Amino acid sequence: MNCPHHIQWVVPAAQGLHQCLQCFEVVAKKDITPKFEELGAELQRRWDAHEASGAKAAPAARPAP
């Protein structure tokens, strides 16, 4: 089955990611239906804010020993 990842099925997940409730895959802006650019400004703002919060919360990479 090829899931369309409709925006109504997409929810915020840990570390600034988004997940489809229909197929449980992690999705990006390019994967959703309708296109991200066609969504309202408020939804775009919330998506971007959630992604940014995950980037801040991600642990820093440790240098190789």
N, CA, C and O atoms as a Tinker XYZ file with bonds, in Angstrom:
   260  protein
     1  N      0.846000   -1.193000    0.000000    73     2
     2  CA     0.000000    0.000000    0.000000    64     1     3
     3  C      0.881000    1.243000    0.000000    63     2     4     5
     4  O      1.860000    1.320000    0.742000    81     3
     5  N      0.533000    2.192000   -0.819000    73     3     6
     6  CA     1.265000    3.440000   -0.900000    64     5     7
     7  C      0.454000    4.519000   -0.194000    63     6     8     9
     8  O     -0.550000    4.986000   -0.732000    81     7
     9  N      0.871000    4.917000    0.989000    73     7    10
    10  CA     0.138000    5.887000    1.799000    64     9    11
    11  C      0.368000    7.306000    1.264000    63    10    12    13
    12  O      1.509000    7.669000    0.979000    81    11
    13  N     -0.696000    8.120000    1.121000    73    11    14
    14  CA    -0.521000    9.494000    0.644000    64    13    15
    15  C     -0.078000   10.463000    1.735000    63    14    16    17
    16  O      0.202000   11.624000    1.436000    81    15
    17  N     -0.006000   10.019000    3.001000    73    15    18
    18  CA     0.392000   10.860000    4.127000    64    17    19
    19  C     -0.410000   12.167000    4.142000    63    18    20    21
    20  O      0.161000   13.257000    4.148000    81    19
    21  N     -1.732000   12.040000    4.147000    73    19    22
    22  CA    -2.583000   13.234000    4.166000    64    21    23
    23  C     -2.318000   14.007000    5.444000    63    22    24    25
    24  O     -2.125000   13.415000    6.506000    81    23
    25  N     -2.309000   15.303000    5.345000    73    23    26
    26  CA    -1.967000   16.175000    6.472000    64    25    27
    27  C     -2.856000   15.915000    7.697000    63    26    28    29
    28  O     -2.429000   16.164000    8.824000    81    27
    29  N     -4.067000   15.426000    7.496000    73    27    30
    30  CA    -4.940000   15.123000    8.628000    64    29    31
    31  C     -4.435000   13.928000    9.421000    63    30    32    33
    32  O     -4.835000   13.749000   10.572000    81    31
    33  N     -3.577000   13.113000    8.844000    73    31    34
    34  CA    -3.045000   11.938000    9.530000    64    33    35
    35  C     -1.657000   12.172000   10.105000    63    34    36    37
    36  O     -1.091000   11.276000   10.731000    81    35
    37  N     -1.103000   13.354000    9.905000    73    35    38
    38  CA     0.265000   13.629000   10.326000    64    37    39
    39  C      0.255000   14.361000   11.671000    63    38    40    41
    40  O     -0.452000   15.352000   11.855000    81    39
    41  N      1.064000   13.843000   12.607000    73    39    42
    42  CA     1.155000   14.430000   13.941000    64    41    43
    43  C      2.617000   14.680000   14.296000    63    42    44    45
    44  O      3.509000   14.011000   13.775000    81    43
    45  N      2.861000   15.645000   15.187000    73    43    46
    46  CA     4.231000   15.861000   15.664000    64    45    47
    47  C      4.724000   14.634000   16.429000    63    46    48    49
    48  O      3.963000   14.003000   17.162000    81    47
    49  N      5.984000   14.307000   16.253000    73    47    50
    50  CA     6.616000   13.187000   16.949000    64    49    51
    51  C      7.874000   13.702000   17.653000    63    50    52    53
    52  O      8.184000   14.891000   17.586000    81    51
    53  N      8.573000   12.829000   18.307000    73    51    54
    54  CA     9.769000   13.202000   19.064000    64    53    55
    55  C     10.853000   13.796000   18.167000    63    54    56    57
    56  O     10.923000   13.507000   16.973000    81    55
    57  N     11.689000   14.627000   18.769000    73    55    58
    58  CA    12.865000   15.221000   18.125000    64    57    59
    59  C     12.539000   16.048000   16.892000    63    58    60    61
    60  O     13.325000   16.077000   15.946000    81    59
    61  N     11.402000   16.716000   16.884000    73    59    62
    62  CA    11.058000   17.609000   15.787000    64    61    63
    63  C     10.601000   16.915000   14.516000    63    62    64    65
    64  O     10.490000   17.554000   13.469000    81    63
    65  N     10.337000   15.625000   14.591000    73    63    66
    66  CA     9.885000   14.881000   13.420000    64    65    67
    67  C      8.361000   14.875000   13.361000    63    66    68    69
    68  O      7.693000   15.281000   14.311000    81    67
    69  N      7.821000   14.414000   12.245000    73    67    70
    70  CA     6.382000   14.255000   12.063000    64    69    71
    71  C      6.122000   12.826000   11.630000    63    70    72    73
    72  O      6.915000   12.238000   10.895000    81    71
    73  N      4.998000   12.264000   12.091000    73    71    74
    74  CA     4.684000   10.868000   11.810000    64    73    75
    75  C      3.270000   10.741000   11.269000    63    74    76    77
    76  O      2.360000   11.437000   11.720000    81    75
    77  N      3.091000    9.859000   10.309000    73    75    78
    78  CA     1.780000    9.562000    9.734000    64    77    79
    79  C      1.091000    8.519000   10.609000    63    78    80    81
    80  O      1.658000    7.460000   10.877000    81    79
    81  N     -0.124000    8.812000   11.052000    73    79    82
    82  CA    -0.878000    7.871000   11.874000    64    81    83
    83  C     -1.460000    6.725000   11.065000    63    82    84    85
    84  O     -1.860000    5.709000   11.633000    81    83
    85  N     -1.512000    6.868000    9.773000    73    83    86
    86  CA    -2.073000    5.828000    8.909000    64    85    87
    87  C     -1.079000    4.686000    8.695000    63    86    88    89
    88  O     -1.448000    3.515000    8.784000    81    87
    89  N      0.178000    5.027000    8.415000    73    87    90
    90  CA     1.185000    4.005000    8.115000    64    89    91
    91  C      2.346000    4.005000    9.110000    63    90    92    93
    92  O      3.205000    3.125000    9.050000    81    91
    93  N      2.384000    4.979000   10.023000    73    91    94
    94  CA     3.389000    5.102000   11.085000    64    93    95
    95  C      4.782000    5.478000   10.597000    63    94    96    97
    96  O      5.745000    5.357000   11.353000    81    95
    97  N      4.910000    5.925000    9.366000    73    95    98
    98  CA     6.205000    6.362000    8.853000    64    97    99
    99  C      6.488000    7.798000    9.293000    63    98   100   101
   100  O      5.569000    8.591000    9.497000    81    99
   101  N      7.769000    8.117000    9.434000    73    99   102
   102  CA     8.190000    9.498000    9.651000    64   101   103
   103  C      8.110000   10.188000    8.294000    63   102   104   105
   104  O      8.589000    9.656000    7.293000    81   103
   105  N      7.500000   11.382000    8.262000    73   103   106
   106  CA     7.311000   12.081000    7.000000    64   105   107
   107  C      7.935000   13.468000    7.039000    63   106   108   109
   108  O      8.073000   14.080000    8.098000    81   107
   109  N      8.305000   13.941000    5.868000    73   107   110
   110  CA     8.855000   15.280000    5.703000    64   109   111
   111  C      7.856000   16.135000    4.925000    63   110   112   113
   112  O      6.840000   15.634000    4.442000    81   111
   113  N      8.148000   17.401000    4.812000    73   111   114
   114  CA     7.270000   18.329000    4.082000    64   113   115
   115  C      6.990000   17.837000    2.664000    63   114   116   117
   116  O      5.869000   17.956000    2.170000    81   115
   117  N      8.000000   17.289000    2.019000    73   115   118
   118  CA     7.860000   16.853000    0.627000    64   117   119
   119  C      6.979000   15.619000    0.479000    63   118   120   121
   120  O      6.546000   15.294000   -0.627000    81   119
   121  N      6.708000   14.924000    1.594000    73   119   122
   122  CA     5.965000   13.667000    1.542000    64   121   123
   123  C      4.455000   13.817000    1.746000    63   122   124   125
   124  O      3.711000   12.865000    1.510000    81   123
   125  N      3.997000   14.967000    2.170000    73   123   126
   126  CA     2.589000   15.102000    2.570000    64   125   127
   127  C      1.684000   15.526000    1.420000    63   126   128   129
   128  O      2.127000   16.064000    0.405000    81   127
   129  N      0.390000   15.259000    1.625000    73   127   130
   130  CA    -0.658000   15.664000    0.697000    64   129   131
   131  C     -1.673000   16.485000    1.476000    63   130   132   133
   132  O     -2.046000   16.039000    2.561000    81   131
   133  N     -2.148000   17.622000    1.041000    73   131   134
   134  CA    -1.676000   18.407000   -0.100000    64   133   135
   135  C     -0.263000   18.933000    0.145000    63   134   136   137
   136  O      0.274000   18.814000    1.246000    81   135
   137  N      0.322000   19.506000   -0.881000    73   135   138
   138  CA     1.686000   20.006000   -0.790000    64   137   139
   139  C      1.810000   21.017000    0.342000    63   138   140   141
   140  O      0.872000   21.758000    0.638000    81   139
   141  N      2.987000   21.036000    0.973000    73   139   142
   142  CA     3.245000   21.936000    2.099000    64   141   143
   143  C      2.959000   23.386000    1.719000    63   142   144   145
   144  O      2.411000   24.140000    2.523000    81   143
   145  N      3.323000   23.777000    0.511000    73   143   146
   146  CA     3.143000   25.158000    0.059000    64   145   147
   147  C      1.660000   25.533000   -0.056000    63   146   148   149
   148  O      1.317000   26.715000   -0.049000    81   147
   149  N      0.789000   24.534000   -0.161000    73   147   150
   150  CA    -0.643000   24.786000   -0.306000    64   149   151
   151  C     -1.366000   24.872000    1.043000    63   150   152   153
   152  O     -2.545000   25.223000    1.092000    81   151
   153  N     -0.670000   24.555000    2.126000    73   151   154
   154  CA    -1.278000   24.606000    3.447000    64   153   155
   155  C     -1.330000   26.052000    3.936000    63   154   156   157
   156  O     -0.603000   26.909000    3.433000    81   155
   157  N     -2.170000   26.313000    4.895000    73   155   158
   158  CA    -2.285000   27.662000    5.443000    64   157   159
   159  C     -1.029000   28.087000    6.187000    63   158   160   161
   160  O     -0.225000   27.254000    6.605000    81   159
   161  N     -0.875000   29.374000    6.344000    73   159   162
   162  CA     0.309000   29.934000    6.997000    64   161   163
   163  C      0.437000   29.446000    8.438000    63   162   164   165
   164  O      1.550000   29.205000    8.906000    81   163
   165  N     -0.673000   29.296000    9.145000    73   163   166
   166  CA    -0.634000   28.856000   10.536000    64   165   167
   167  C     -0.085000   27.434000   10.649000    63   166   168   169
   168  O      0.757000   27.169000   11.506000    81   167
   169  N     -0.540000   26.533000    9.813000    73   167   170
   170  CA    -0.051000   25.154000    9.861000    64   169   171
   171  C      1.425000   25.096000    9.471000    63   170   172   173
   172  O      2.196000   24.352000   10.077000    81   171
   173  N      1.817000   25.862000    8.481000    73   171   174
   174  CA     3.227000   25.911000    8.087000    64   173   175
   175  C      4.088000   26.418000    9.246000    63   174   176   177
   176  O      5.170000   25.889000    9.500000    81   175
   177  N      3.604000   27.436000    9.941000    73   175   178
   178  CA     4.348000   28.004000   11.074000    64   177   179
   179  C      4.517000   26.970000   12.185000    63   178   180   181
   180  O      5.602000   26.841000   12.752000    81   179
   181  N      3.429000   26.219000   12.505000    73   179   182
   182  CA     3.514000   25.204000   13.561000    64   181   183
   183  C      4.458000   24.068000   13.166000    63   182   184   185
   184  O      5.221000   23.582000   14.001000    81   183
   185  N      4.412000   23.641000   11.904000    73   183   186
   186  CA     5.300000   22.583000   11.421000    64   185   187
   187  C      6.758000   23.024000   11.586000    63   186   188   189
   188  O      7.574000   22.287000   12.140000    81   187
   189  N      7.081000   24.228000   11.103000    73   187   190
   190  CA     8.445000   24.735000   11.178000    64   189   191
   191  C      8.899000   24.909000   12.626000    63   190   192   193
   192  O     10.054000   24.626000   12.944000    81   191
   193  N      8.012000   25.370000   13.507000    73   191   194
   194  CA     8.357000   25.550000   14.920000    64   193   195
   195  C      8.657000   24.199000   15.571000    63   194   196   197
   196  O      9.589000   24.087000   16.367000    81   195
   197  N      7.880000   23.188000   15.241000    73   195   198
   198  CA     8.118000   21.865000   15.811000    64   197   199
   199  C      9.448000   21.296000   15.315000    63   198   200   201
   200  O     10.203000   20.720000   16.099000    81   199
   201  N      9.738000   21.450000   14.039000    73   199   202
   202  CA    11.027000   20.987000   13.506000    64   201   203
   203  C     12.180000   21.708000   14.199000    63   202   204   205
   204  O     13.187000   21.086000   14.539000    81   203
   205  N     12.039000   23.002000   14.407000    73   203   206
   206  CA    13.092000   23.782000   15.049000    64   205   207
   207  C     13.292000   23.350000   16.502000    63   206   208   209
   208  O     14.422000   23.324000   16.989000    81   207
   209  N     12.205000   23.011000   17.195000    73   207   210
   210  CA    12.331000   22.592000   18.592000    64   209   211
   211  C     13.088000   21.272000   18.689000    63   210   212   213
   212  O     13.815000   21.045000   19.656000    81   211
   213  N     12.923000   20.405000   17.703000    73   211   214
   214  CA    13.647000   19.136000   17.694000    64   213   215
   215  C     15.121000   19.331000   17.435000    63   214   216   217
   216  O     15.951000   18.610000   17.990000    81   215
   217  N     15.458000   20.289000   16.607000    73   215   218
   218  CA    16.860000   20.563000   16.313000    64   217   219
   219  C     17.568000   21.088000   17.556000    63   218   220   221
   220  O     18.740000   20.782000   17.777000    81   219
   221  N     16.868000   21.877000   18.369000    73   219   222
   222  CA    17.454000   22.409000   19.601000    64   221   223
   223  C     17.600000   21.314000   20.649000    63   222   224   225
   224  O     18.551000   21.328000   21.430000    81   223
   225  N     16.671000   20.369000   20.675000    73   223   226
   226  CA    16.663000   19.329000   21.697000    64   225   227
   227  C     17.594000   18.169000   21.377000    63   226   228   229
   228  O     17.896000   17.360000   22.254000    81   227
   229  N     18.046000   18.079000   20.150000    73   227   230
   230  CA    18.905000   16.961000   19.759000    64   229   231
   231  C     20.249000   17.073000   20.490000    63   230   232   233
   232  O     20.827000   18.158000   20.559000    81   231
   233  N     20.743000   15.967000   21.030000    73   231   234
   234  CA    22.021000   16.011000   21.733000    64   233   235
   235  C     23.177000   16.296000   20.776000    63   234   236   237
   236  O     23.149000   15.908000   19.608000    81   235
   237  N     24.151000   16.955000   21.280000    73   235   238
   238  CA    25.338000   17.268000   20.465000    64   237   239
   239  C     26.111000   15.993000   20.176000    63   238   240   241
   240  O     26.204000   15.102000   21.020000    81   239
   241  N     26.653000   15.918000   18.994000    73   239   242
   242  CA    27.450000   14.752000   18.621000    64   241   243
   243  C     28.758000   14.748000   19.399000    63   242   244   245
   244  O     29.391000   15.786000   19.593000    81   243
   245  N     29.145000   13.566000   19.837000    73   243   246
   246  CA    30.413000   13.449000   20.577000    64   245   247
   247  C     31.553000   13.282000   19.581000    63   246   248   249
   248  O     31.406000   12.602000   18.566000    81   247
   249  N     32.701000   13.911000   19.881000    73   247   250
   250  CA    33.855000   13.741000   18.998000    64   249   251
   251  C     34.390000   12.306000   19.079000    63   250   252   253
   252  O     34.282000   11.651000   20.115000    81   251
   253  N     34.956000   11.841000   17.994000    73   251   254
   254  CA    35.518000   10.499000   17.961000    64   253   255
   255  C     36.710000   10.417000   18.904000    63   254   256   257
   256  O     37.476000   11.376000   19.000000    81   255
   257  N     36.891000    9.289000   19.610000    73   255   258
   258  CA    38.039000    9.164000   20.540000    64   257   259
   259  C     39.359000    9.072000   19.835000    63   258   260
   260  O     40.399000    8.965000   20.484000    81   259
